[in-house]
Amino acid sequence: MWLKLFFLLLYFLVLFVLARFFEAIVWYETGIFATQLVDPVALSFKKLKTILECRGLGYSGLPEKKDVRELVEKSGDLMEGELYSALKEEEASESVSSTNFSGEMHFYELVEDTKDGIWLVQVIANDRSPLVGKIHWEKMVKKVSRFGIRTGTFNCSSDPRYCRRRGWLRSTLIMSVPQTSTSKGKVMLKEYSGRKIEVEHIFKWITAHAASRIKTIYNAEHLKEEWNKSDQYWVKIYLFANLDQPPAFFSALSIKFTGRVEFIFVNVENWDNKSFMTDIGVYNMPSYILRTPEGIYRYGNHTGEFISLQAMDSFLRSLQPEVNDLFVLSLVLVNLMAWMDLFITQGATIKRFVVLISTLGTYNSLLIISWLPVLGFLQLPYLDSFYEYSLKLLRYSNTTTLASWVRADWMFYSSHPALFLSTYLGHGLLIDYFEKKRRRNSNNDEVNANNLEWLSSLWDWYTSYLFHPIASFQNFPIESDWDEDPDLFLERLAFPDLWLHPLIPTDYIKNLPMWRFKCLGVQSEEEMSEGSQDIENDSDSESTDTFSSEKEVFEDKESIVHNSPGRASHCDAEACSCANKYCQTSPYEKKGRSYGLYNANEDMEPDWLTWPADMLHCTECVVCLENFENGCLLMGLPCGHVFHQNCIVMWLAGGRHCCPVCRWPSYKKKQPYAQHQPLSNDVPS
């Protein structure tokens, strides 16, 4: 995960550098920057009208170029970046889709239940022609869609009862706007009552109703009162302009940010005293002033801050985001990070896509699950201060120059999706190249695996997981309740052959503990031989009888285990008790059998401190029936029994995945035994 996050951050850094590179190329070829101001006098009449359409200002009554130019100047400064975006949007000429409502519920769900947007719906009465013709309606749809206004058509023939109840007996136009200034409030439907059925007149009717929701100030006293007033809104944006009504993009944003940002229009057309505006720092007209608890911010002085809907929308979203905005942002980032797995994973093509689908499902599920408690915590009243400080931090960070560059790059790449996808693909291919080269240097065989080989290995893994305990999922020493699962028990009873021949992977063997057998004191060979002869002469008959009897007991237990299918992978209390019998013996038994003797020499004390805490103390391997020698390599099983490393590995690799002593499964952890004191060399009297 951290590797994918690193590659994603590296990709964002590449996008940032690439955007600066494009700016340098444009400056080298044309000598202008995107933030450079444009003189409206040098523009043609067509370009001026394009700018007014993008800002949402009507020009139907302005036949001369001079009047149109003055209207552009009154609405705000024009930058090269805004001019380029407006001309590109005009040349695109893409057809915007319009919704066709199927009935009352569809209309209610999309129009009346939408609390933060504007809808323009053309109602066609029964056996009547539409109010706006097809050609003019397409122009209307394209014009209003620039400002986030959604459009649709409701044909009363699909639901005549609803039209009669609403009073739609003739074809008309309906506009829905929020009724209150609170977020998610009620909406009201307004019907067009004008006589002229033209695009410009209908657009004026729409902008007039949208602008009526904006607080308008006409004198300096009202401005001073409003400026010094403290209310529920932390963020306010003022438009100081010499216009009859605010531009359409400003009105559309006021509806979109209902309850989050307050929009105020200051009409300074007939003002005589402008001293208060000078006191608050407003010197130029028009001016877009953002007022926050942290201070005043002049919109339009940084990179990408154009007088357009898209630019101001991204600016306000970064300052006052919704929870939905943060969720969408996290969803995009998580999926971009998950798609990195397609290039990081090496091997067969099918393997790449299988891993990609698995990663996408896992990441999106974790994202949704992690958002649920966040949404619950945000409803708590105790987190209001945390919410305020978080927004304060966002406002501080997003009013910097670096944040303006990031917003400008976001608008640039969102308007050029092909460039964004191509750079992401190129970045991924570079990751794939270096990852493949790194794994080839490490002689990784999975790089050269083809689709058939990988599918074959996947099928083997699936069948092993489906019918048998899989140790690769139970990394020793993690506990498992596999044997307590009744469904698995019944399933294994239905397949007796699978019961007798389990297909258990042997990758758990490498996780078993290993260490060296050490003794505290090592005697000379002569002393050892003399001591061993004395011991043999003293207790030859006793040890022989004891060893033979214990060997018979051990063989009886082993035969019982092999003949009973149910004990192949389970160990009851009686079988587990053999651990204490064969390892933790009393001093009397120690003297009479070889399993537990300290190399037949009581003067050689094993160094038990070097043994793992959960291993039983013993000195003989029951697989080869040889005593442990000083320096030999030992390996322990989860049950606590200890053997020679070579002996137990050969035992387990042969398919016998259980302890040779107690038959406990070698891939399953067992509760550790209570540790006893090391065996004493002195026989009590």
Salt bridges, closest charged atoms under 4 A:
GLU23 OE2 - ARG20 NH2 3.04
GLU53 OE1 - ARG146 NH1 3.48
GLU73 OE2 - ARG69 NH1 3.44
GLU82 OE2 - ARG55 NE 2.90
GLU89 OE2 - ARG146 NE 3.72
GLU90 OE1 - ARG146 NH2 2.70
GLU104 OE2 - ARG165 NH2 2.74
GLU112 OE2 - ARG166 NH2 2.42
ASP113 OD1 - LYS115 NZ 3.82
ASP116 OD2 - LYS184 NZ 3.79
GLU191 OE2 - ARG170 NH2 3.68
GLU198 OE1 - HIS201 ND1 3.21
GLU200 OE2 - LYS143 NZ 3.59
GLU226 OE1 - LYS215 NZ 3.31
GLU226 OE1 - LYS229 NZ 3.26
GLU226 OE2 - LYS236 NZ 3.43
ASP231 OD2 - LYS236 NZ 3.41
GLU262 OE2 - LYS215 NZ 3.02
GLU262 OE1 - LYS236 NZ 3.79
GLU294 OE2 - LYS392 NZ 2.95
GLU294 OE1 - ARG395 NE 2.77
GLU305 OE2 - HIS302 ND1 3.94
GLU305 OE2 - ARG407 NH2 3.63
ASP313 OD1 - LYS256 NZ 3.42
ASP313 OD2 - ARG317 NE 3.08
ASP325 OD2 - ARG260 NH1 3.46
ASP325 OD1 - ARG317 NH1 2.42
ASP341 OD2 - LYS4 NZ 3.76
ASP409 OD1 - ARG20 NH2 2.94
ASP432 OD1 - ARG352 NH2 2.87
ASP432 OD2 - LYS436 NZ 3.88
GLU435 OE2 - ARG438 NH2 2.55
GLU435 OE2 - ARG439 NE 3.08
GLU446 OE1 - LYS351 NZ 3.12
GLU446 OE2 - ARG439 NH1 2.55
ASP483 OD2 - LYS668 NZ 3.03
GLU484 OE1 - LYS668 NZ 3.85
GLU550 OE1 - ARG593 NE 3.26
GLU558 OE2 - HIS562 NE2 3.76
GLU558 OE2 - ARG663 NH2 3.24
ASP572 OD2 - ARG567 NH1 2.93
